[in-house]
Amino acid sequence: MTLSELQKKDIVNVFDGKRLGRIVDAMVSDDGMILHFIVEPKRLFYFFHFKEEVEITYQDIKKIGQDVVLVEFTRSK
């Protein structure tokens, strides 16, 4: 699967069922390993601030479906 295919899928947290956004970028190490994906939330304006980006690791991904990617994500990361 390519990064561009992943970028078309919604990222959903299995803990609360909320949509985190979509993958917009990936951080890659010098040896070509994916360190984490950068997920940008849907652009909603909350009290004059945009919601911030989220970083998920490859290990956070639990299932890649046809339309969504299910992740186990906690804010403490």
Protein Blocks (a to p, Z undefined) as FASTA:
>chain_A
ZZklmmmpccddfklopafbjcfbdcddfkopafbdcdddddddeehiacddddddfklp
mbdcfkbccddddfkZZ
